[in-house]
Amino acid sequence: MHFMAWVWWDRGLDPAAMLQDIGERPFITVGCAAFVLMMALAATSTQWAMRRLGKRWQQLHRAIYAIGLLAVLHYWWHKAGKNDLAQPLLYASVLALLLGWRIVAWWRRRA
């Protein structure tokens, strides 16, 4: 929905305007990268894809951690231009807490 609002309302379905925006505004570049990566995860989130990819499925889906970081960075850069970092800081804190929780769980399983 967020991506389509940008494509439709902000860029008027104009591919040249979209490419220009992606090239000129880093927060758009990062947001588009996160979107493309999320599409790869969505496309491989079926039972068929899980069977077909085997162990590589889990490796691919671990990209969600990087995607989460890209999403927070996208929002952070967007709001930094308006000097309004309260909400991005909250989202970054929640993501850091969740990733920290995962790291602690992983560390305990190793021991």
N, C-alpha and C positions, 0 to 999 in steps of 0.2 A: 504494500500500500504506500509506504513512504517513498520507495523508488519510483512507483508509477506517478505519484503526485509531482515529483521532480520532473519526470519525463514529460508529463502532460501539461501541467500548469506552468511550471517554471521555464521549461525549454520548448514548449509548444510543439512537441513531437518532431522537432527539427534535429536530425542526426548531426549536422554540422555544429549547431549550437551546443549539443550535448558533448561532442568531442572537444570543442573549444573550452567548455566549462571544466571538463575532466583534466585537460592539460594546464589550465590556468589556476585552478583553485585546489590546493592540496587536500582539503577536507573532503572535496567531492571525489578526488582520485582514490582516497582511502576508503570512502563509503562505497564506491563502485567495486573496488577490490573485495571488500567484505561481502557485497551482494553476490558477485560472481562465485566466490568460494562457497557461500551458502547455497547457491543453486546446485553446485556439485554435490553437496551433502544431501540436498533434497532429492536430487536425481538418483542417488544411490541409497536411499532409505527404504527400499523395498526388500521383501524376503528374497526375491530373485537376485537382486544386486548383492545382498549379503552372501548368498550361496556362491554366486559367480566370483566375487572378489576374495572370498575366504578371509585369511588373516589380514590382507591388505585393506579390507573394509574398515577394521578397527583403526588401522594406521591412518587412513584417510579421514575418518571421523574425529580423530584427535585434533584435527585442524580447527575444531570449534574453539579451542583455547586461543589460538591466534586470531580467529575471527572476532571473538569477544574483545580482545585488545584493540583490533582495528576499529570495531564499532565505537568503543569508548573514545579512541583517538579522534575519530570522525566527529563525534559530538563535541569533544573538548575543543578542537580547532574551530568548529563552527561558532561556538559560544565565546571563544577567546576573542574573536573579532568584535564582539559586543561587550567584552569585559564582564561577562556573566557566567562565572564558573561554578556557582553553587551546585546546580543540578549535575553537571558533568563530574564534579568532585564526588558527589554522592554515588553516582553510578560506578565511577572508578573504584571507590572504596568497597562497594558491594562486590564488584568483580574481584578485587584483590582478596577480600575475605573468602570468597568461594574458591578461588584458585589456591589460596593458602591452605584451605581445608583439604582440597584434593592432594596437595603436595604432602601434607602431614599424613594423610591416609596412605598414600603411596609409600612414604618413608617407613611407616609402621609395618606394612605388608612385607617390605624388604627384610626387615629385621627378624 
